Amino acid sequence: MEHRFLGNSGLQVPVLSFGTATFGGVGEFFKAWGSTQQEDANRMVKLCMEAGVNFFDTANVYSRGVAEEILGVALKGIRDKVLISTKATFVMEDGPNNFGSSRHHLLKSVEDSLRRLQTDYIDIYHMHGFDGNTPVDETLRTLDTLIQSGKVRYIACSNFSGWHLMKSLSVSERYGWTKYIAHQAYYSLLDREFEWELMPLGVDQKIGTIVWSPLASGRLGGKYRRNQPLPRENRVQQGGGHGPALNEALLYNIMDALDEVAAETGKSVAQVALNWLLQRPTVVNIIIGARNEEQLQQNLGAVGWNLTTEQVKKLDAASDRESVYPYWHQRQNLQLNPLPKFY
């Protein structure tokens, strides 16, 4: 298993991590993702460890804490051999202080996650989203305190805009606090807006990218086909999807290109889509999920080989889309007046 440094840190992580949003299946939204229970979770963790995937991603909101509990049991006895990433910010229970990235909420969230995970430290602690109500310095000082206490080892963010992340980095630098080393972001062949601002920011500030939903909520898994009914068993159809409305024309163009490359490589279309991501700038790790062992084994086959330059270009061309302002202006200007690219 290939390892890469996570952003501007000395921490090395495998290029694949296992996401546990399918653990538990509590509530309609997460039930649509999956409902993996303890016995199956134990087997999936074992399969990951055998493949060299010792990085596990979860969040307190996944099935309202049940996913963390299941993961904690599955990792019992091997905690010192794994990396755990979890998150806070989103609503866990009723009450005016039970959401956000305030000092009050984060200190409680950390203790709750530690208890559910049956551990005394979290390797990477993410802010699951940007809290526009809490001062950035309050959040970052709290996170720095958690690092000083040993309860958190590294901090990262997720789903931030460019200015959210840049402001956070600036505040940390001003006060000498620990900085975010990674950004967990939505990115795939179908949804490449991440490249417009967040990727060049990551290159400039040495922020590693951990990709969530690399198959665009399963749309790039091979079940969506031109002139065929949409699959009913897919989690998007069951109400568990993320992202903008489906651009069917774009999706089917991408699927045509994926089919061609899959035939050339002897890999599945999902494996090709995942491998494309691993060749993108700033991408350090891809979170793979699975409802069952068969899906997990398929996703694990995305590593240990690389697409050719021509295959990457073919996928780039098929997945290209019109940018919004100011990115279309910047792109046109670069075509007229070439400057060094950010990747």
C-alpha positions, 0 to 999 in steps of 0.5 A, spaced: 500 500 500 502 506 497 503 512 503 503 519 502 505 525 507 498 528 509 499 536 507 504 539 511 506 534 516 510 528 518 504 524 518 504 518 512 497 515 511 495 510 506 492 512 499 486 509 501 482 509 507 475 506 509 469 510 511 464 508 516 458 512 514 455 505 512 455 502 519 449 502 523 444 505 518 440 509 524 435 514 521 432 514 513 438 518 511 444 513 513 440 507 512 440 509 505 447 509 505 447 502 508 446 498 515 452 494 516 452 491 523 458 489 528 459 482 525 460 485 518 464 491 520 469 486 524 470 482 517 471 489 513 476 492 518 480 485 518 480 485 510 482 493 510 488 491 515 490 485 510 490 490 504 494 495 508 488 500 509 489 502 516 486 508 516 479 509 518 474 515 517 468 516 521 464 522 524 459 523 530 453 524 526 454 518 522 448 514 525 448 519 531 454 516 534 453 508 532 458 508 527 463 510 532 461 505 537 461 500 532 468 502 529 471 502 536 469 495 538 472 493 531 478 496 532 479 493 539 486 490 540 489 494 534 488 501 536 496 502 536 496 499 529 491 504 526 489 511 524 482 514 526 479 520 523 472 523 526 469 529 525 464 534 529 460 541 528 453 538 525 447 537 530 447 531 534 441 532 539 436 538 540 439 544 544 442 551 542 449 549 544 449 542 541 451 544 534 457 548 531 464 549 532 464 553 539 468 551 545 462 548 548 460 544 543 467 541 541 469 540 548 463 535 549 464 532 542 471 530 543 469 527 549 463 523 547 467 521 540 473 518 545 468 514 549 464 511 543 471 509 539 474 506 546 480 510 545 484 516 549 486 520 542 484 521 535 489 521 530 485 527 525 480 531 528 475 534 522 471 540 523 465 537 518 463 544 516 464 551 517 461 554 522 459 562 521 456 563 527 462 562 532 469 566 531 474 562 527 479 564 533 475 560 538 474 554 534 482 554 532 484 556 540 480 550 542 483 545 537 490 547 539 488 546 546 486 539 544 492 538 541 496 540 547 492 535 551 494 529 547 486 528 545 487 530 538 494 529 534 492 533 528 486 537 525 483 538 519 477 541 516 471 539 511 467 542 506 470 549 507 470 554 501 476 557 499 476 563 504 474 559 510 480 555 509 485 561 508 482 565 513 483 559 518 490 558 516 491 565 517 488 566 524 492 560 526 499 563 523 497 569 527 497 566 534 502 560 533 496 555 533 496 548 530 494 549 523 489 544 519 493 540 515 488 537 510 481 538 507 476 533 506 472 534 500 467 532 495 471 531 488 470 526 483 470 525 475 463 527 475 464 533 480 470 537 479 469 544 482 474 542 487 479 544 482 477 551 481 479 554 487 480 549 493 486 545 489 490 551 487 489 553 495 491 546 497 498 546 492 500 553 495 498 552 502 500 545 502 494 542 504 492 535 503 486 533 500 482 527 503 476 525 498 469 523 500 464 520 495 469 519 490 464 515 486 459 521 486 454 517 491 455 511 486 454 514 480 461 512 477 460 505 480 458 502 473 450 501 474 448 508 471 448 507 463 445 510 457 438 509 455 437 504 461 433 505 467 436 508 473 438 503 478 433 503 484 438 500 489 442 505 489 443 510 495 441 516 491 435 513 489 433 511 496 435 518 499 442 518 501 445 522 496 449 528 496 451 533 490 448 537 485 442 535 481 445 529 476 447 532 469 445 526 465 449 528 459 455 529 462 455 522 466 454 518 460 460 521 456 464 520 462 461 513 463 463 512 455 470 514 457 471 510 463 468 504 459 474 505 454 479 505 459 477 500 463 477 495 457 484 498 456 486 496 463 482 490 465 480 494 471 472 496 473 470 502 471 470 504 479 477 502 479 479 507 474 475 512 477 478 512 483 485 511 480 484 517 476 483 521 483 490 518 486 493 522 480 490 529 481 494 534 485 494 535 492 490 528 493 493 524 498 487 519 500 481 517 498 475 514 502 472 508 500 466 505 503 462 499 502 455 496 503 459 489 503 465 485 502 464 484 495 464 492 494 470 493 499 474 488 495 473 491 488 475 498 491 481 495 494 483 494 487 484 501 485 491 501 487 497 498 485 497 500 478 496 507 474 493 510 468 497 512 462 498 519 461 493 518 455 488 515 459 488 521 464 487 526 458 481 522 455 478 522 462 479 529 463 476 531 456 470 527 458 469 530 464 470 537 463 465 542 464 464 550 464 466 554 469 462 559 473 465 566 474 471 568 476 474 561 474 472 561 466 475 568 466 481 566 469 481 560 464 480 564 458 486 569 460 491 563 462 489 560 455 491 567 452 497 569 456 500 562 459 502 562 466 505 557 470 499 552 472 497 550 479 498 543 477 
